[in-house]
Amino acid sequence: LSVMVAGNYNFGTVPIAGSTVTVTGITVTNAGNVGQNYTVNCTTTTPGGSPWSAGETAAYDIFVIQSTFHNTQPAVKQFGNEEIVYSSNTVCGSAVYSVDGTQTGAAVPANGQRTMWHLLKMPLFTSTTWQQRISVNITASDSE
């Protein structure tokens, strides 16, 4: 089973307590030869470690990532609580990580492509001034 993601995304400078949506979508391709179901999680990958962690609500050293599959950039209000990306795997479905069900991470056919968008909500306060790296990880399992 294989998932191929086209590159990284740099949000650039986002102020503390600010938020932003990716300007361009990230292409996720089922590079396997059978249908796949995706799971999503996020981790901090800052070299040397990070005081930040993922959460449901932005707070001191806690950021929120919300992700969704959709063919065009969704508005901030289209990201719901079901799109929160946690540090543990969450299975993608028709109502999870999908704006309206037109693109999902469930039963993605071989060579199928999806466009993923991310909403980053920065911590309200932080104990570091160093640039932070956050990875959104997508894994696949056989859907057949």
C-alpha positions in Angstrom: 0.0 0.0 0.0 1.3 3.4 -0.9 0.4 7.0 -0.6 2.2 9.7 -2.4 2.1 13.3 -1.3 3.2 16.1 -3.5 5.7 18.2 -1.5 5.6 20.3 1.7 3.7 23.4 2.5 5.2 26.4 4.2 2.7 28.7 5.9 5.4 31.3 6.3 5.1 33.7 9.2 1.8 33.3 11.1 1.4 35.5 14.2 0.7 34.0 17.6 -3.1 33.5 18.1 -3.5 33.9 14.3 -4.8 31.3 11.8 -4.5 30.7 8.1 -5.6 28.2 5.4 -3.2 26.7 2.8 -3.3 28.8 -0.3 -2.8 25.8 -2.6 -4.1 22.3 -2.1 -1.8 19.4 -1.4 -2.2 16.5 -3.8 -2.5 13.1 -2.2 -2.3 10.1 -4.6 -3.1 6.5 -4.0 0.1 5.1 -5.5 -1.0 1.5 -4.8 -2.9 -1.0 -7.0 -6.0 -1.4 -4.8 -8.5 1.0 -3.2 -7.3 2.5 0.1 -8.7 4.1 3.2 -6.6 6.9 4.6 -5.9 7.8 8.3 -4.4 11.1 9.3 -2.4 12.3 12.3 0.0 15.2 13.0 3.3 15.5 14.9 5.8 18.2 15.6 9.0 17.6 13.7 11.1 20.6 14.7 14.8 19.7 14.8 15.8 19.4 18.5 12.2 19.0 19.7 9.3 21.3 20.2 7.4 22.5 23.2 4.3 22.6 20.9 1.6 19.9 20.8 -1.6 19.3 18.8 -4.9 20.0 20.5 -8.6 20.7 20.0 -8.3 24.3 21.1 -5.4 26.7 20.7 -3.7 27.5 24.0 -0.3 27.9 25.5 2.1 25.9 23.2 -0.9 24.1 21.7 -1.8 24.5 18.0 -4.8 23.2 16.1 -4.6 21.7 12.6 -7.8 21.0 10.7 -7.6 19.2 7.4 -10.1 18.4 4.7 -10.3 16.9 1.2 -12.0 19.2 -1.3 -11.5 20.2 -5.0 -11.2 23.9 -4.2 -10.0 25.9 -1.2 -12.6 25.8 1.5 -13.6 28.8 3.6 -12.5 28.8 7.2 -16.1 28.2 8.3 -16.2 25.0 6.4 -13.6 23.4 8.7 -15.5 21.7 11.5 -14.4 19.9 14.7 -14.5 16.6 12.7 -11.6 18.0 10.7 -9.2 18.3 13.7 -6.0 16.4 13.2 -4.8 14.7 16.4 -1.5 13.1 17.3 -3.1 9.7 17.1 -4.5 8.3 13.8 -8.0 9.2 12.8 -9.8 7.4 10.0 -11.0 9.5 7.1 -14.6 9.0 6.1 -17.5 10.6 4.2 -18.1 13.1 7.1 -14.5 13.2 8.5 -11.9 15.3 6.7 -14.4 16.1 3.9 -16.2 19.4 3.3 -19.2 17.9 1.6 -18.4 14.3 0.7 -17.4 15.0 -2.9 -13.8 14.2 -1.9 -12.9 11.8 0.9 -10.1 9.7 2.2 -12.2 6.6 2.1 -12.1 4.0 -0.6 -9.7 6.0 -2.8 -9.3 4.0 -6.0 -5.9 3.0 -7.3 -4.2 6.1 -8.8 -7.0 8.2 -7.4 -6.0 11.7 -6.4 -7.4 13.9 -3.6 -6.7 17.5 -2.8 -6.1 18.2 0.9 -6.3 21.6 2.6 -5.1 22.6 6.1 -6.2 25.3 8.5 -3.6 26.2 11.1 -4.6 27.8 14.3 -1.5 29.1 16.1 -1.0 28.8 19.9 -2.4 31.7 21.9 1.0 32.0 23.6 4.3 30.2 23.2 7.4 29.5 25.1 9.7 29.6 22.0 10.5 32.1 19.3 12.0 29.4 17.0 10.3 28.4 13.8 8.3 25.2 14.3 7.7 22.3 12.0 4.5 20.3 12.0 3.9 17.3 9.9 0.5 16.0 8.8 0.9 12.3 8.2 -1.4 10.2 5.9 -1.3 6.5 6.0 -3.2 4.0 3.9 -4.9 0.6 4.5 -6.5 -1.7 2.0 -10.2 -0.8 1.5 -11.1 -4.0 -0.4 
